[in-house]
Amino acid sequence: MCEYLSALAEWSSKRSLRECDLFVAVGTSGTVFPAANFVRSAAYVGARTIIVNLEPINPPNPSLQEEYLGRAEEVLPRLLGSR
């Protein structure tokens, strides 16, 4: 599946990914491109990569280091240290 981004949005995303140290994907199947490749780019530069989702990613993405299952509004505050 493919969802197009504007040239500026894609350029900005790639620039940010080169500098990130934490990548968190929330509520995604991880199969829609080009966003599905973002985690690979983040992992390539050494970022910690996390997915928060209701269901496991199937098939698993080897670029994702951590997977937290549950509702985002419950998981994210615990994960990010918010109350």
C-alpha positions in Angstrom: 0.0 0.0 0.0 1.3 3.5 -0.8 0.2 6.9 0.5 1.9 9.8 -1.2 3.5 12.7 0.8 4.3 16.1 -0.6 7.9 16.6 -1.6 8.4 19.0 1.4 6.8 16.6 3.9 9.0 13.7 2.6 12.2 15.8 2.7 11.4 17.1 6.2 10.7 13.6 7.4 14.0 12.2 6.0 15.9 15.1 7.5 14.4 14.5 10.9 15.0 10.8 10.8 18.7 11.4 10.2 18.9 13.2 13.5 16.5 11.2 15.7 17.5 9.1 18.7 14.0 7.9 19.6 11.3 6.8 17.1 7.8 5.9 18.3 5.2 4.7 16.0 1.6 4.7 17.4 -1.5 2.9 16.0 -0.2 1.7 12.7 0.0 -1.4 10.7 3.5 -0.5 9.6 2.7 -1.4 6.0 1.8 1.9 4.3 4.7 3.4 2.4 6.7 5.6 2.4 6.0 5.9 6.2 6.6 2.2 6.7 10.3 2.8 5.9 10.7 5.5 8.5 11.5 3.1 11.3 14.2 1.5 9.2 15.8 4.9 8.6 15.6 5.6 12.4 17.1 2.3 13.3 19.9 2.8 10.7 21.1 5.9 12.6 20.9 4.1 15.9 17.6 5.4 17.3 15.6 3.4 19.8 12.6 2.2 17.9 9.2 1.5 19.5 5.7 0.6 18.3 2.6 1.2 20.4 -0.4 -0.6 19.0 -3.5 -2.6 19.8 -2.3 -5.7 18.0 1.2 -7.1 17.2 2.7 -6.0 13.9 2.3 -9.0 11.5 4.7 -9.8 10.0 7.1 -8.4 12.6 9.3 -5.5 11.5 13.0 -6.3 12.4 13.7 -2.6 12.7 11.4 -2.3 15.7 13.2 -3.0 18.9 10.3 -2.7 21.3 6.6 -3.4 21.0 4.0 -2.3 23.6 0.4 -3.5 23.1 -2.6 -1.6 24.4 -4.5 1.6 24.0 -2.2 4.5 23.2 -3.8 6.7 25.9 -2.9 4.2 28.5 0.5 3.0 27.2 2.1 6.3 26.2 1.9 8.0 29.6 3.6 5.0 31.2 6.2 4.7 28.5 7.0 8.4 28.4 6.8 9.0 32.1 3.7 11.2 32.1 0.8 11.0 34.4 
